[in-house]
Amino acid sequence: ALGELDVAWIDEVGLMRILAVPVTLGALGCAGYTALLFGQCEGRDLWQTPLLLPNLLAQAVVAGGATYALIDVFLAVPDLTVIRSVFLGGLGGLGLLLAAEVTSHGTRHVELATAEMTKGAYASRFWTGLVVGIAAPALLLVLALTGVAPTALNAGAGLCALVGLFAYEDAYVRAGQSVPLS
């Protein structure tokens, strides 16, 4: 079958290993450029934090690990233990950065936006992002590293992380825009 031939070609040539470096550089560049764009929004104090770039880089690592975890359902992903470990490290780093972000103090606008994100209209999205996007995938990855149904747990971790990232980012962007400019 054509599908089997394609998978065999990918395995033989090591296409995933070949593409790993340019895809990683592209993802990190995209995260960096996004931080630059958010930083240009001078009227939105929530987005002016020095934690924005590290936060977006950690999110890129998590999204990459999540994507590989989902790809592993269909293709044999090389160096899966390394990918799981990097994915888990990205989740830990992202969790620490988000904790620092919501516990730090800033201008009145930052405080209002953070309150709106964590306790106000966008709180359910924010907490969904943390629980579904960080805690659940971390637990599933730890279980996968022990060898219990690793492919299913990897896929579950990947799906949870992507859904959680979406929920958190939606809350973050909306909360930043919820505070009046003047």
C-alpha positions as CSV (number, residue, x, y, z in Angstrom):
1,A,0.0,0.0,0.0
2,L,1.1,3.5,-0.7
3,G,0.7,4.6,3.0
4,E,3.1,1.8,4.1
5,L,5.6,2.8,1.5
6,D,5.5,6.4,2.7
7,V,6.1,5.4,6.3
8,A,8.9,3.0,5.4
9,W,10.6,5.8,3.4
10,I,10.3,8.2,6.4
11,D,11.8,5.6,8.7
12,E,14.6,4.7,6.3
13,V,15.7,8.2,5.5
14,G,15.2,9.6,9.0
15,L,13.1,12.5,7.7
16,M,12.0,13.4,11.3
17,R,15.6,13.7,12.4
18,I,16.6,15.7,9.4
19,L,13.7,18.2,9.9
20,A,14.1,18.4,13.7
21,V,16.7,21.3,13.7
22,P,15.0,23.6,11.1
23,V,11.6,23.0,12.6
24,T,12.9,23.7,16.1
25,L,14.6,26.9,14.9
26,G,11.4,28.0,13.1
27,A,9.3,27.4,16.1
28,L,11.6,29.3,18.4
29,G,11.8,32.1,15.8
30,C,8.0,32.3,15.6
31,A,7.8,32.5,19.4
32,G,10.4,35.2,19.5
33,Y,8.7,37.2,16.8
34,T,5.3,36.8,18.6
35,A,7.0,38.2,21.8
36,L,8.2,41.2,19.7
37,L,4.7,41.8,18.3
38,F,3.1,41.7,21.8
39,G,5.9,43.9,23.1
40,Q,4.9,46.6,20.5
41,C,1.5,46.9,22.0
42,E,2.6,49.6,24.4
43,G,-0.9,50.3,25.8
44,R,-1.3,46.7,27.0
45,D,0.7,46.5,30.2
46,L,0.1,42.8,30.7
47,W,2.1,42.1,27.6
48,Q,5.0,44.2,28.6
49,T,6.5,41.7,31.1
50,P,10.1,40.5,30.7
51,L,8.7,37.0,31.2
52,L,6.8,37.1,27.8
53,L,9.7,35.8,25.7
54,P,10.7,32.9,28.0
55,N,7.0,32.1,28.4
56,L,6.4,31.9,24.6
57,L,9.6,29.9,24.2
58,A,8.5,27.4,26.9
59,Q,5.1,27.2,25.1
60,A,6.9,26.4,21.8
61,V,8.8,23.6,23.5
62,V,5.5,22.2,25.0
63,A,3.7,22.5,21.6
64,G,6.5,20.7,19.9
65,G,6.6,17.9,22.4
66,A,2.8,17.7,22.2
67,T,2.9,17.5,18.4
68,Y,5.6,14.7,18.5
69,A,3.5,12.9,21.1
70,L,0.5,12.9,18.7
71,I,2.6,12.0,15.7
72,D,3.9,8.9,17.6
73,V,0.4,7.4,17.2
74,F,0.9,7.2,13.5
75,L,4.6,7.0,13.0
76,A,7.5,5.7,15.0
77,V,9.1,8.8,16.4
78,P,12.8,8.6,17.0
79,D,14.3,9.3,20.4
80,L,10.9,9.3,22.1
81,T,12.3,9.2,25.6
82,V,14.2,12.3,24.9
83,I,11.2,14.0,23.4
84,R,9.1,13.0,26.5
85,S,11.7,14.4,28.8
86,V,12.0,17.7,26.9
87,F,8.2,17.9,26.8
88,L,8.0,17.3,30.5
89,G,10.8,19.9,31.1
90,G,8.9,22.4,29.0
91,L,5.7,21.8,31.0
92,G,7.7,22.3,34.3
93,G,9.3,25.5,33.0
94,L,6.0,26.9,31.7
95,G,4.4,26.1,35.0
96,L,7.1,28.1,36.9
97,L,6.9,31.0,34.4
98,L,3.1,31.2,34.7
99,A,3.3,31.1,38.5
100,A,5.9,33.9,38.4
101,E,3.7,35.9,36.1
102,V,0.5,35.7,38.1
103,T,2.2,36.3,41.5
104,S,4.4,39.2,40.5
105,H,3.2,42.7,40.9
106,G,3.1,45.4,38.2
107,T,1.2,48.5,37.3
108,R,-2.5,49.0,38.1
109,H,-3.4,47.9,34.6
110,V,-1.3,44.7,35.0
111,E,-3.0,44.0,38.3
112,L,-6.5,44.5,36.8
113,A,-5.7,42.3,33.8
114,T,-4.2,39.6,35.9
115,A,-7.2,39.6,38.2
116,E,-9.5,39.4,35.2
117,M,-7.5,36.5,33.9
118,T,-7.2,34.5,37.2
119,K,-10.5,35.5,39.0
120,G,-12.7,37.3,36.5
121,A,-14.3,36.6,33.2
122,Y,-11.4,34.6,31.8
123,A,-10.6,32.6,34.9
124,S,-12.2,29.3,33.7
125,R,-10.0,29.4,30.5
126,F,-6.9,30.3,32.5
127,W,-7.4,27.5,35.1
128,T,-8.3,25.1,32.3
129,G,-5.0,26.0,30.7
130,L,-3.1,25.3,33.8
131,V,-4.9,22.0,34.8
132,V,-5.5,20.6,31.4
133,G,-2.5,22.1,29.7
134,I,0.2,21.6,32.3
135,A,-0.8,19.3,35.2
136,A,-2.6,16.6,33.2
137,P,0.1,16.2,30.5
138,A,2.8,16.2,33.1
139,L,1.1,13.4,35.0
140,L,0.4,11.4,31.8
141,L,4.1,11.8,30.7
142,V,5.4,10.6,34.0
143,L,3.2,7.5,33.7
144,A,4.4,7.1,30.1
145,L,8.0,7.2,31.2
146,T,7.3,4.3,33.6
147,G,6.2,2.2,30.6
148,V,2.5,2.0,31.2
149,A,0.7,2.3,27.8
150,P,3.2,4.9,26.6
151,T,1.7,5.6,23.2
152,A,-1.8,6.2,24.5
153,L,-0.5,8.3,27.4
154,N,1.8,10.3,25.1
155,A,-1.2,11.1,22.8
156,G,-3.3,12.0,25.7
157,A,-0.6,14.3,27.1
158,G,-0.1,15.9,23.7
159,L,-3.8,16.6,23.2
160,C,-4.2,17.9,26.7
161,A,-1.2,20.2,26.3
162,L,-2.5,21.7,23.0
163,V,-6.0,22.3,24.4
164,G,-4.5,23.8,27.6
165,L,-2.2,26.1,25.6
166,F,-5.1,27.3,23.6
167,A,-7.2,28.0,26.7
168,Y,-4.4,29.8,28.5
169,E,-3.5,32.0,25.5
170,D,-7.1,32.9,24.9
171,A,-7.5,34.0,28.5
172,Y,-4.1,35.9,28.4
173,V,-4.9,37.8,25.2
174,R,-8.5,38.6,26.2
175,A,-7.4,39.7,29.7
176,G,-4.7,42.0,28.3
177,Q,-7.4,43.6,26.2
178,S,-10.0,43.9,28.9
179,V,-8.3,46.8,30.7
180,P,-9.1,50.2,29.3
181,L,-6.2,52.0,27.6
182,S,-6.7,55.2,29.6
